[in-house]
Amino acid sequence: MGNIKSEKRVVSHMIGLYCKHKLKCNDIPDEYKELEAYAHKRLDGCKFGDKKPACKRCPIHCYRPDMRQKIRDVMRWAGPRMLVYDPIAAIKHLFNK
């Protein structure tokens, strides 16, 4: 699986966990569906392609400030919990940083 596909899967999983466990929603709210679509669009357009660094370490910040803060909040909450819900993806994500 390419790095971009893997990143998309991890972002989607994190948003799902955040909405289900933090927001206590059975379905993903529209604003988080928009965030997911936005993240996928940004990943599709990444000029680094499959050699992209972790967004946190990227020299080009391609997210709008509001979306960047929202995805930061999601990742900050969901990141540690990924070790419980999807340990393989979490470990791979940590090594890609």
N, C-alpha and C positions, 0 to 999 in steps of 0.2 A: 504494500500500500504506500502510495506517495506521501510525502510529508504534508502537503496541502490537504489531501483527503483525511489524513490522520488528525490534523489540526481541526478540521471541520467537525469530525466526529467527536473530538474531545470538547470543543466549544458547545456543541449541541447537547452533549451529555451533562456538562456543567450547568447550562441554563435549565435543563430539565430538572436536575437535582435541586437547584436553587428555588425554582418555582414550586416543586412538590414539597420540599421539606422546610424551607425558610419562609416562603410565602403561604404555604399550606393550600396550594391550588391543585386540583385534580388535572386541570387543563392548563396549558401554558397561556398566560394572558397575552393579548395582542401586542402590548409594548415590548414583551420579551420575544415574541415571534419576530417583531420588527428588528430587535437587536440581533437575533440569530441570523436573519436574512442579511442584515448589514455586515455582520462578521464574515459570513460566507462570501459576500460580494467583495469585501476587502481582501480576503484570502485568495479569491480567484484573480484579483488584479495585482497581487503582490509581485513587484518587479524582481524579487529574488527567487521566485518559483519554489521548487522543492529544496533549495538551499537556504530558505529563509531562516533567519534567527528567531528566537522567541520574541514576541512583540515587545516585551519589556526591554529587551536589549537592542532593538532595531534602531538604526540611525534615522529612519524615516517614520514619523508617526502619522499614519494615514487615517486614523479615526478622528471624527469630529470630537471636540472636547466633551460634549454631553454623553456621547456613546462610549467614549474612552473611560469615563468615570463609571458608567453603568457596567461595562464589561469588567472593569477592575473590581467592583463590588461583588459581582458574581464569582469571579475567579478567586478572590480573597476568601469568600465563604465556602465555595464548592471545592476548591483545590485540595485542602486537607482531607475532605470527606471522600474524595475520589479514591483514596487508599483503601477505603472500606467497600465502596460500591463498585469500583472497577480498578483493582490494584495494578493490573497489567498496563492499562492505558495511563494510569498515573505515573508509574515508573518510567515508561517510555517518554512521557511528556517531560518528566524531570531531567532525563538524560539528554533530551533535545535542546534544553536550555543552554 
